[in-house]
Amino acid sequence: MPIGRSLHVGINQVSPAFPNAGILTGPENDAVAMRDLAEERGFVTELIRGQDATSVTVVAKLLEAAAVSQPGDIFLFTFAGHGTGEFDPSSEEDDNQDEALLLYDGLLFDDQLSGGIWPNFQQGVRVLMIADSCHSGTVAALILGGATQDRDTRVREISQETRAEHLKTYRHFYRQLAVPVFAPIAANVLLLAACGDLDTTPDGDPHGVFTAALLQVIQDGKPKNYADLIAKARQLVGPQVPQLTPVPPIDQAFIGQVPFTI
């Protein structure tokens, strides 16, 4: 029988490695709620929050999941916290955006996921990633981005000054993380993101706006598939536009499954 495994990461406050990054209220609650949902659906779950969610730990857990997942299995990775994006004219992406998630002490870039992590999952494994962070529309891989928007509320992003200072201070570390940009991905990877690459998503208490919408749709909306889940979540979140982004090779059968089916 297929096995479902999941990793849930939530970070309210990042380390001083990101100077002046705002403190959030919802991400760690989001991680717990998604963990609880996964447990209800029969997943073997793991929760990492706050200062425990270091770059080394999270990447190691992702690679461990890749090593044990077999064809037919599903791996769910949820992240809630700060996200960052920056215009990069040298980027391999069509939108010239460079997206990343903020782990406690470092950035997890889209090219690290697509080039260094997803290729380790076998063909026939389903990988579902949920990102409740700013600039998350294509953070799972090097693909197209989304539209722009402005918000006045507290959002899950850091300033470009904070990002630049962090990358300058830790430039030697990131230079060691070079991964092949076009490493083949055999698994079926699907991203559910809070917003487009150029957009922001609001924090909240007890949950972020996107996570709260997902939980409400799962409870009340009985989504038929992942496209239906995102379509119904979009009706609940206001100006931001949650994204459903399949990473090639695209598996329509995976997209058409009832959400969180093992």
MARTI-707121 format. One record per atom (N, C-alpha, C): x negated, y negated, z negated. Coordinates in steps of 0.1 Angstrom, whole numbers, plus 5000, padded with zeros to 4 digits. Last residue first. Example, Ala and Ser with C-alpha at 12.3 -4.5 7.8 and 13.67 -1.06 7.14 Angstrom:
<recs>
487250224929/486350114929/487150004921/486850574922/487750454922/486850334922/
</recs>
This chain:
<recs>
503849054999/502649134999/502849245009/505048735005/505248875007/503948945007/505048455004/504448524993/504748674993/507848405025/506748355018/506348435006/508548635050/509148575038/507948525029/506748585081/507148665069/507748575058/505948435102/507348465101/507748545089/503148415100/503948295098/505448325096/502648685107/502348635094/503148505091/503448675134/504148765125/503848725110/501648505146/503048465144/503748555135/498548435140/499348555139/500748505136/495848295158/497148275152/497948405152/492348315150/493448365159/494848355152/493147975141/492948075152/492048195147/495147905114/493747895119/493548005129/498047715111/497447845113/496047825119/499447485091/498347495100/497747635101/501847285082/501647425083/500647445094/501946995060/501547055073/501447215071/504046725049/503346855047/503046925060/503846395051/504346505060/503546635057/505046125031/504046215035/504646335043/507545995024/506845955036/505746055040/509246265007/509146125011/508346105023/509646534999/508446464995/508346315000/511746695008/511746654994/510646564990/511546775034/512746695031/512646645017/509246935034/509146795040/510346715036/510347175024/509447095015/509346955020/511547265047/512347225036/511547145026/509247315063/510347225068/511147175057/507847505048/507247375050/508347275054/509747725049/509247665036/508747525038/509847775076/511047725069/510647665056/507247865080/507647745087/508947685081/507348095065/506447985061/506847855068/510748195060/509448225065/508648095061/513148145047/513048265055/511648305059/513548025014/512948005027/512748145034/515547944993/515348084999/514748075013/515847714978/516047714992/516047844999/515247744950/516647704955/516847724969/512647834947/513647864937/515047844943/511247734968/511147874965/512247914956/511747464965/512247534977/512247684975/510447404941/511947384942/512447464954/507847464948/508447534937/509947524938/507347264968/507247404971/508047494960/507747024952/508647054963/508547204967/505547054934/506947044929/507947084940/503447034953/503647154945/505047164940/503846764961/503946874971/504247004963/503546604938/504846604946/504946724955/502246784909/502146704921/503346704930/503946804877/503346864889/503146754900/505146684855/504046774853/503346824865/503646424872/503646484859/505046544857/501446374901/502746374893/502546434880/499946224930/499946304918/501246294911/500746204965/500846154951/500646264941/498446214992/499646284985/499646234971/497546065023/497346085009/498646155004/496046135056/497046095047/496646115032/494546235076/494346095073/495246045063/495446505077/494046475074/493846325070/498746525061/497746525072/496446485068/499646715031/499746605040/498746625051/499446955017/500346855012/500646745022/499547265037/498847145031/499847035027/498947585041/500047495038/499447375031/497247785065/497147675055/498447605054/496248115071/497348015073/497247915061/494448355089/494448245079/495448145082/493648675094/494748585097/494848475086/490248745103/491448755094/492448655099/488148675119/488948795123/490248805115/486348415131/487248445120/488148555125/482948355139/484248415143/485048445130/481448035135/481448175131/482848235134/480847775144/481747855151/481648005148/479047675125/480347605127/481347695134/477247835100/477547825114/478947775117/476247595075/476847725079/477147715094/474247455049/474547455064/475047595067/473547395024/474847465026/475147485041/471347245020/471147385019/472447465022/472446995021/471647035032/471447185032/473546974995/474446995007/473747035019/471246924980/472047044977/472947074989/470346684990/469446804991/470346924989/472346504982/472146534996/471346654998/473346394959/473246534960/472946584974/473446114962/472746174951/472446324952/474946094986/473546044985/472846104974/477346204978/476646274988/475146224989/478146014958/477946154955/477046224965/478345784973/477345784963/477045934959/480445854991/479145824996/478045834985/482645894973/482146004981/480745974986/482845634962/482545744953/481945864961/483445494986/482245454978/481845574969/485845594993/484745625001/483445594995/487545724963/487145614973/486045664981/489646024963/488545934958/488245834968/493046134958/491846114966/490846024959/495846174952/494846264949/493646254958/497245854939/497145964949/495846054945/499645644926/498345714923/498345844932/501345454951/501245534939/499945594938/501545334976/501145254965/500945324952/500345455008/501145474996/500645374985/500445495043/499945415032/500945445020/499245725069/500345665061/499645585050/498845895100/498345815089/499545765081/498846255110/499146115112/498646035099/496246505113/497646455113/497746305114/493946725133/494446655121/495846595122/492747035146/493346905147/493946855134/489947205129/491047195139/491647055138/488147385112/487747275121/488847275132/489947455081/489147485093/488847365101/491247375058/490947515059/490047545071/492047115061/490847135053/490447285053/493946985076/493147085083/491947125075/495246825056/496046885067/495246995075/494346685034/494246835034/494846905046/494246435023/493446465035/493246615037/494846514988/494746424999/493946475011/496346834979/495346724977/495446634989/497147124976/497847004972/496846894968/496947374998/496147264993/497047154989/496947715000/497747604998/496947494991/496347985023/495747875014/496747765013/496248325028/497148205027/496548105017/495248565049/494748465039/495648355039/495448905055/496148785056/495648695045/493449125074/493749065061/494448935063/492849195100/494049255094/494349205080/489349185097/490549175106/491749255100/488049075065/488249165076/489449135085/486248775056/487448865055/487648945067/484148625064/483848735056/485048825053/485148395077/484548505085/484248625077/485848225054/486848305061/486248415070/483148125047/484048205038/485048285046/481647975065/480948055056/481848145047/483347835083/482047895088/481447995079/485547745070/485747815083/484447885088/484447645046/485447745046/485547825059/482547465056/482147575047/483147685046/484147295070/483347375078/482647485069/485547165048/486247245058/485347335066/483647175017/483947125030/484747225039/483847104985/484047224994/484547185007/481646924964/482646924975/482647054982/481346944928/480846934942/481946944952/482346994903/480946934904/480546924918/484947094906/484547014894/483346934896/485847014940/485747104929/485147024917/487546854963/486646824952/486846934941/487546944997/488246954984/487146924973/487346765028/486746845017/487646845005/486846675063/487646695051/486946785041/486146455086/485346545078/486146565065/487346395119/487546375104/486746485097/487746405146/486546335141/486646305126/489746555156/490146425150/488946345144/488446775165/489046695175/489446555169/485246845150/486646845150/487246745160/482546815147/482946905157/484546905159/481446475142/482146595138/482546685150/480346235148/479546345152/480246485148/482046045136/482046055151/481246175156/484046075110/482646125114/482646145129/485945945084/485645945098/484245985101/486746165057/485946055062/485846065077/488446265028/488246275042/487546145047/489246464999/488546355006/488446375020/491246544970/490646574983/490046444989/491746654937/491346544946/490946614960/494146914933/493146824928/492946714938/494647254937/495347124934/494347034927/494847544957/493947434952/494847314949/495147884961/495747754959/494847664952/495048164981/494148064974/494847934973/495748494984/496348364982/495348274975/495448765006/494748684996/495348544996/496749085013/496948935014/496148875003/496049375034/496149305021/496349155024/495649465059/496949475054/497149405041/492349565053/493349535063/494749565057/491249455020/491249545031/492349515041/489049274999/490349275007/490249375019/486549264988/487449374983/488749384991/485249044999/484549174999/485549284995/486948824995/486748875009/486149015009/486748794968/488048834974/487848894988/484048714967/484448844960/485848894966/484348464979/483548574986/483848704980/485848334960/486348344973/485648464981/484048344938/485348414937/485948434951/482048184948/481748324945/483048404944/483347934950/482847994962/482548144959/483847894922/484947904932/484447974944/481147884911/482247974906/483248004917/479847674924/479347814924/480347914921/481547454918/481347504932/480847644933/483747514890/482547464896/482347514911/485947514871/486147534886/484947464893/485647464845/485247594849/485247614864/486647214841/485247224843/484747364846/489847294855/488947194849/487547224852/490447644859/490847504857/489747424852/491547934875/490347854871/490747714871/493048254874/493248104873/491948044868/494048524894/493048464886/493148314886/496248814899/495948674899/494648634890/497749024920/496749024909/496048894909/501248974928/499848954930/498948984918/503948994924/503149114924/501749104927/505548774921/505548844934/504648964935/504748684896/506148724898/506348804911/502248594902/502348714894/503748774895/502748374918/502148484924/502248614916/503948204898/504748244910/504148374917/501748164881/502948234876/503848284888/500048024899/499648154893/500848234889/501547794902/501347884914/500848024909/501447704876/502747734882/502547824894/498647664873/499347754864/500747794870/498247464892/497547594893/498247694885/499847254882/500147314895/499547454896/498447194859/499847244858/500247314871/496247084871/496047204863/497447274860/497346854886/496746974892/496647094884/498646624871/499346744876/498546864880/496946404864/497746474854/498346604858/493546284870/494946324874/495646394863/491346014870/491846134862/493346154866/489345904898/490445894889/490846024882/485845854899/486945934903/488145934893/483545724890/484745644892/485945724898/481345954905/481545834897/482845764900/480946264904/481846184912/482146054904/479546374884/478946374897/479746294907/481046384861/480346254864/479646254878/483646604874/482446574866/481946434869/487246554874/486046604880/484846554871/490246644861/489146544859/487846614864/492046844869/492546704866/491446604866/492247104890/491247014884/491846874882/492847444897/493447314894/492447224886/493247734916/492247634911/493047494909/493748064918/494447944916/493547844909/493848344938/492948254931/493548124930/495148674943/495148534944/494248464934/496148964962/495248904952/495348754953/498049244969/497949094969/497049044958/497649524990/497449464977/497449314979/499649775007/498849645006/498749594992/499250125000/500050005000/499149875000/
</recs>
